[in-house]
Amino acid sequence: MTVPLAPARTTAFTARPDELAALTAAVAETADHYDRSGEFPADGLAAVHRAGVFAAVVDERFGGGGLGPLDRLRTVQAIGQGDPSVALIFANTLTAHVAQSERGGLPDALYERIVAETAERPVSINTARAEPELGAPARGGLPATAVRRTADGWVLSGRKAYVTASTGLDYHLVWAKTDDPEPRVGHVVVAGDDPGIRIIPTWDHLGLRASSTHDVVYDEVVVPADRFLEIPFQGTYRDPSSRASALSLTHAAIYVGVARAAQDFFTRFAHERVPAGLGRPIASTERIQSLAGEIEAQLVQAEELLYGLTARAVAGDEAAIARTPLAKVLIVRSAISAVETAVAALGNPALSRHNPLERHLRDVLSARVHPPQEDAALLAAGRRVLDV
């Protein structure tokens, strides 16, 4: 597409430090409420939209702000610092917009509609890949979810697991196989309000409780002929998101944000806590100061990997791209370590639901489930090193 698909929207959001801080604060206002209720975080997403962020990540040639790769990561981290459930829904949507900008795929008329709707409200997009029987498609295998041909298009049937944003998802990209003798595989695009979509409320997890990552059943959902986006066969039907790319660390940024939120609470608590036996804030003690240094060291390590390696990958450094799966593992380890250090330092108050630190601990542990998972990344790296 060479012309804007929607009237250009002017947005003030450019990921300046003050904008990011304001974004974090706005999203954080409702984080505890949605964590406790488990409801779809509509208010947090609305705050992101009011800040102009959804429009900012649409490519300029489609009428958006065209936010650059590193600024997109900073934005995801800032939202994650406020509410990682909101950040996960946004990161999935961001990934879809970037994929459309770089590779296309969605039909022109459909993407024009998505961009126009995004100007008005926080439109969410996500891929539905995992299945109850198959598990995570990054491990390989064909989906059971299938589309069969009709005279006018396709009919989609199947069940997907762990569909983030399910109850409020605007567009589902459903990984499915065709009914051909030699099945083709791709994503089928369905709108969230299409007839035949049913949400099964299965999400009751330790962390990211507001992410609405439920199962979804697609029961004879009718879609137009141009809504099947084929993924060419390359020796194995593998989840395309499992391939290393300059975008591979997008979701890791969420949890660096969570760890920064934990650090913020640790810092406030250390200045406010004055034990009777000490007579001064615990922040004045060398033990707490040393632990604060350890937390900062873990976060510096995570952020240097996140932004430094992504900058190299965006510049086309193939070695950097190849290292992104291991970088994800190391970033996650650092983020978790930073939060666990804060929890261990503060003791019982850290685990009280009266304080946000216990929520940050639960949320940061969810980082491990995103592909590539640690065992897969380490196995692939080990095989490269051993040349086996």
C-alpha positions in Angstrom: 0.0 0.0 0.0 1.5 3.3 -1.0 -1.2 5.8 0.2 -2.6 6.3 3.7 -5.5 4.0 4.4 -7.1 6.5 6.8 -6.8 10.2 7.3 -3.6 11.1 9.1 -3.9 11.4 12.8 -1.7 13.9 14.6 -0.5 12.4 17.9 1.6 14.1 20.5 2.9 10.8 21.8 6.6 10.4 21.0 7.8 8.4 24.0 9.5 11.2 25.8 10.4 10.4 29.4 7.7 12.6 30.8 5.1 11.0 28.5 6.2 7.6 29.5 6.0 8.5 33.2 2.5 9.9 32.8 1.5 6.7 30.9 2.8 4.5 33.6 0.9 6.5 36.3 -2.4 6.5 34.3 -2.3 2.8 33.7 -1.3 2.0 37.2 -4.4 3.7 38.7 -6.6 0.7 37.9 -4.1 -2.1 38.0 -4.9 -3.4 41.5 -8.7 -3.3 40.8 -8.4 -5.4 37.6 -5.9 -7.8 39.3 -8.4 -8.5 42.0 -11.5 -8.7 39.7 -9.9 -10.5 36.8 -12.0 -8.5 34.5 -10.8 -7.3 31.0 -8.8 -4.1 31.8 -10.8 -1.7 29.7 -9.9 1.4 31.7 -6.1 0.7 31.4 -6.4 0.2 27.7 -8.5 3.4 27.5 -5.7 5.3 29.2 -3.2 4.0 26.7 -5.5 5.1 23.9 -6.0 8.6 25.4 -2.3 9.0 25.4 -2.2 8.4 21.7 -0.2 5.3 21.9 -2.3 3.0 19.8 -2.2 5.5 16.9 1.5 6.1 17.5 2.5 2.5 16.6 0.6 2.5 13.3 3.0 3.1 10.4 3.1 6.7 9.1 2.1 5.7 5.6 -1.1 4.2 7.0 -1.9 7.4 8.9 -0.3 6.6 12.2 2.6 8.1 14.2 5.2 5.6 13.1 6.9 5.2 16.5 10.4 3.7 16.1 11.5 0.3 17.4 13.3 1.4 20.5 10.6 3.9 21.5 8.1 1.1 21.0 10.0 -1.0 23.6 10.2 1.9 26.0 6.5 2.3 25.6 5.8 -1.4 26.3 8.0 -1.2 29.4 6.2 1.9 30.6 2.8 0.3 30.3 4.2 -2.9 31.9 5.4 -0.8 34.8 1.8 0.4 35.3 -0.2 -2.8 34.5 1.4 -5.8 32.7 -2.0 -7.2 31.7 -2.6 -4.1 29.7 0.9 -4.2 28.4 0.5 -7.7 27.1 -2.7 -6.9 25.2 -1.0 -3.8 23.8 2.2 -5.6 22.9 0.3 -8.3 20.9 -1.5 -5.5 19.0 1.7 -3.7 18.4 3.3 -6.8 17.0 0.4 -7.1 14.5 0.8 -3.5 13.4 4.5 -3.9 12.9 4.0 -7.1 11.0 1.6 -5.4 8.7 4.0 -2.5 8.1 6.9 -4.8 7.3 5.3 -7.8 5.6 1.7 -7.0 4.9 -0.8 -9.8 5.0 -4.0 -8.3 6.2 -6.3 -7.3 3.2 -6.1 -3.6 2.4 -9.7 -2.9 3.1 -9.6 -4.7 6.4 -6.5 -2.9 7.6 -8.0 0.4 6.5 -11.0 -0.4 8.8 -8.7 -1.4 11.7 -6.7 1.9 11.4 -9.9 3.9 11.2 -11.3 2.2 14.3 -8.0 2.6 16.1 -8.4 6.4 15.8 -11.6 6.1 17.8 -10.9 3.4 20.4 -8.2 1.0 21.7 -8.5 -1.7 19.0 -6.9 -5.0 20.1 -5.4 -7.7 17.8 -4.0 -11.0 18.8 -3.0 -14.4 17.3 -4.8 -17.5 18.7 -2.3 -20.3 18.3 -2.2 -22.7 21.3 -4.6 -25.5 21.6 -5.6 -27.8 24.5 -4.3 -30.9 22.8 -1.3 -29.4 20.9 0.0 -27.1 23.5 2.3 -24.3 22.4 2.8 -24.4 18.6 6.4 -23.1 18.9 7.2 -26.8 19.7 5.9 -27.9 16.3 2.8 -29.8 15.0 -0.3 -29.1 13.0 -3.3 -27.3 14.5 -6.6 -29.2 15.0 -8.5 -26.0 14.3 -9.5 -26.1 10.6 -11.1 -24.1 7.9 -13.1 -25.6 5.1 -13.9 -24.1 1.8 -17.3 -22.8 0.8 -18.5 -21.1 -2.3 -18.0 -17.7 -0.8 -15.0 -18.2 1.5 -14.3 -20.3 4.5 -15.9 -21.7 7.7 -13.7 -21.9 10.8 -14.1 -24.5 13.6 -11.9 -25.4 16.5 -10.8 -24.4 20.0 -7.9 -22.3 21.1 -6.2 -22.0 24.5 -4.6 -19.0 26.2 -6.1 -16.3 23.9 -5.0 -13.1 25.6 -7.6 -10.3 25.6 -10.3 -12.9 24.6 -13.3 -11.2 26.2 -12.5 -7.9 24.7 -10.5 -8.9 21.6 -11.4 -7.0 18.5 -9.6 -9.1 15.9 -8.5 -12.8 16.2 -5.8 -14.2 14.0 -6.6 -17.9 14.3 -3.9 -20.4 13.4 -5.6 -23.1 11.4 -5.2 -25.7 8.7 -7.2 -26.0 5.5 -9.3 -29.1 4.5 -7.1 -29.7 1.4 -5.6 -33.2 0.9 -2.3 -31.6 1.6 -3.3 -29.1 4.3 -2.1 -25.5 4.1 -1.6 -23.6 7.3 -2.1 -20.0 8.1 -4.0 -17.4 10.1 -7.8 -16.9 9.7 -8.9 -13.3 10.5 -12.1 -13.1 12.4 -13.7 -10.1 14.2 -14.4 -10.4 17.9 -18.2 -10.0 17.3 -18.5 -12.5 14.5 -21.2 -15.1 15.1 -20.0 -18.5 16.4 -17.3 -17.2 18.8 -17.6 -18.4 22.4 -15.3 -17.6 25.3 -14.6 -20.4 27.8 -13.5 -18.7 31.1 -10.5 -20.9 31.9 -8.0 -18.1 32.9 -7.4 -18.2 36.7 -3.6 -17.8 36.9 -1.1 -16.6 39.5 -0.1 -13.5 37.5 -1.5 -11.3 34.7 -4.9 -12.0 36.0 -6.6 -9.2 34.0 -5.1 -10.3 30.7 -8.3 -12.3 29.9 -6.3 -15.2 28.5 -9.2 -17.6 28.2 -10.0 -20.4 25.8 -12.0 -19.5 22.7 -14.2 -21.8 20.7 -14.8 -21.0 17.0 -18.0 -22.8 16.0 -18.7 -22.7 12.3 -17.5 -19.1 12.0 -18.0 -17.8 8.4 -15.2 -15.6 7.0 -14.6 -14.1 3.6 -12.2 -15.7 1.1 -9.5 -13.1 1.6 -9.3 -13.7 5.4 -7.1 -16.8 5.2 -3.5 -15.7 5.4 -1.3 -18.6 4.4 2.1 -19.3 6.1 4.3 -21.1 3.5 5.3 -24.6 4.4 9.0 -24.7 5.3 9.7 -28.2 6.4 7.6 -28.0 9.6 4.4 -26.2 10.5 6.0 -24.1 13.2 4.6 -21.0 14.9 6.1 -18.0 13.0 6.5 -16.1 16.3 9.1 -18.6 17.4 11.6 -17.3 14.8 14.2 -14.9 16.1 13.8 -11.3 14.8 14.4 -7.7 15.8 10.9 -7.9 17.5 11.8 -10.9 19.6 12.3 -8.9 22.9 9.0 -7.0 22.7 7.3 -9.1 25.4 10.4 -9.2 27.6 10.0 -5.4 27.9 6.8 -5.9 29.8 8.5 -7.6 32.7 11.4 -5.2 32.9 8.6 -2.7 33.5 7.2 -4.9 36.3 10.6 -5.1 37.9 11.0 -1.3 37.8 7.6 -1.0 39.5 8.8 -3.4 42.2 11.9 -1.2 42.6 9.8 1.9 43.0 7.8 0.3 45.8 11.0 -1.0 47.5 12.5 2.5 47.4 9.4 4.1 48.8 9.1 1.5 51.6 12.7 1.9 52.5 12.3 5.6 53.0 9.1 5.4 54.9 9.8 2.4 57.1 11.3 3.6 60.5 11.6 0.7 63.0 11.3 1.8 66.6 14.6 0.0 67.4 16.4 1.8 64.7 14.9 5.3 64.9 15.6 6.2 61.3 14.5 4.9 57.8 15.8 1.6 56.8 17.1 3.3 53.6 19.9 4.7 55.8 21.3 1.2 56.5 24.1 -0.4 54.5 22.1 -3.6 54.2 19.2 -2.0 52.4 21.6 0.2 50.4 23.4 -2.9 49.2 20.2 -4.6 48.3 19.1 -1.5 46.4 22.3 -1.7 44.4 21.7 -5.4 43.6 18.2 -4.6 42.3 19.6 -1.8 40.2 22.3 -4.1 38.9 19.8 -6.6 37.7 17.7 -4.0 36.0 20.7 -2.4 34.3 21.7 -5.8 33.0 18.1 -6.4 31.7 17.8 -3.0 30.0 21.2 -3.0 28.4 20.4 -6.4 26.8 16.9 -5.3 25.9 17.8 -2.0 24.2 21.3 -2.7 23.1 20.7 -6.0 21.4 17.4 -4.7 19.8 19.3 -1.7 18.4 21.8 -4.0 16.8 19.1 -6.3 15.5 17.1 -3.4 14.0 20.3 -2.3 12.3 20.5 -5.7 10.6 23.1 -7.4 12.7 22.4 -11.1 12.1 24.5 -12.2 15.1 22.4 -9.9 17.3 19.2 -11.4 15.9 20.4 -14.9 16.5 21.1 -14.0 20.2 17.6 -12.7 20.9 16.3 -16.0 22.3 19.1 -16.2 24.8 18.7 -12.5 25.6 15.1 -13.1 26.4 16.1 -15.8 28.9 18.7 -13.5 30.5 16.3 -10.5 30.7 13.6 -12.6 32.3 16.1 -14.0 34.8 17.2 -10.5 35.7 13.7 -9.1 36.1 12.6 -12.0 38.3 15.8 -11.7 40.4 15.3 -8.0 40.9 11.7 -8.5 42.2 12.7 -11.5 44.4 15.5 -9.5 45.9 13.0 -6.8 46.9 10.6 -9.3 48.3 13.3 -11.1 50.4 14.6 -7.7 51.7 11.2 -6.5 53.0 9.8 -9.7 54.4 6.2 -10.0 55.4 5.1 -6.6 54.1 6.3 -7.6 50.6 3.8 -10.5 50.6 0.8 -8.6 51.9 -2.0 -7.9 49.5 -2.1 -4.4 51.0 1.1 -3.6 49.1 1.7 -4.0 45.3 4.9 -5.9 45.6 3.2 -9.3 46.0 1.4 -8.5 42.7 4.6 -7.6 41.0 6.1 -10.9 42.1 3.1 -12.8 40.7 3.2 -10.9 37.5 6.9 -11.1 36.8 6.8 -14.9 37.1 4.6 -15.0 34.0 7.5 -13.9 31.9 8.8 -17.4 31.6 5.8 -18.7 29.6 6.4 -16.5 26.5 8.3 -18.1 23.6 11.0 -18.9 23.4 10.8 -20.8 26.7 14.1 -21.2 28.6 14.6 -24.9 27.9 14.1 -24.4 24.1 16.4 -21.4 23.9 19.1 -23.1 25.9 18.8 -26.3 23.8 19.1 -24.4 20.5 22.1 -22.4 21.8 23.8 -25.5 23.1 23.4 -27.3 19.8 24.9 -24.4 17.9 27.9 -24.3 20.2 28.4 -28.0 20.0 27.6 -28.0 16.2 25.3 -31.0 16.6 
